[in-house]
Amino acid sequence: MKVEFGWPCGPPLCTSLTNHPGLHEVRCNLIGRRIARVFFTVSGGNMVLLHGFVKKTRTTPAKELKLAEQRMKEHNRHG
């Protein structure tokens, strides 16, 4: 909600992924010391959620980024 109503907002809550143009990441801390990430893009003034997952490693797995990029491309084709 902070991202949706406070856009644009920056770190530590939200970051743009410089190696992935148009893709942004929301960082969420969950109970039990778990960490979640939600990837999104902005299209026509709307926040389009692309993919979310619970992080289990220090770095973001390439497959998670790839899925978000694929969904962003799909949205751009049909959006």
N, C-alpha and C positions, 0 to 999 in steps of 0.2 A: 504494500500500500504506500509506503514511503517513496518508492521508486515511481509508482504510477502517478501519484498526485504531486510529487516533488521534482519531476523530471525537468531538466537534467540534474542529476546528482552524481557525486563522485565518490572516491574512496573514503572509507573502506567498504561502504555498502555496495557500490556499483563501479564497474570499470569497463572501459571499451577495450576490446581485444585487438591490439595494434596489428597483429599478423593475420587478422580475420576481419576485413573491412565490413562495417555494418552490424557486426555481432557484438553484443554487450553481455555482461555477466553480473548477476546479483548474487552476493555472498550471504549465506544464511547460517547462523549457528543454531543447532538443534539441541534438545536435551540429551544427556548422556555423552556430552563432548563430541558429538558428531557434527559434521559440516556438510551442508548442501549447496549446490550451485544450480542456478536457473539461467539459461541462455535465452536472450531475446533480441529482437530487432525493432526498430521504429519505422512504421510505414503509415503515411498519411496522417501523422499525428497520433497514431495508435501504437500501443505497446503490444507486440505480437510475441507471445511465449512460444519458444521453439522446443526446448528440452530441459528437463531437470533431473538431477541425480544426486545421490549421497556420495561424497568423496571418501575413498578408502585409501588413497595414496596422497603423497605430498603434491605431486604434479597432476594436472588434469589429463586423463587418458585421451589419446588421440581419437579413439572411437567415439567418445562423447562429443568432441568438437566436430568431428566429421558428420555425425548425425544432425547436429544443430545447423551446420552449414547446408546440408542437403535439404533440410526443411525450410531454411531461409530461401534457397534457390527455388524451391517448389512454390513457396508463397509469392515470391516475386514474379514467377511465371503466371500465376493465377490470380494474384491480388490486384 
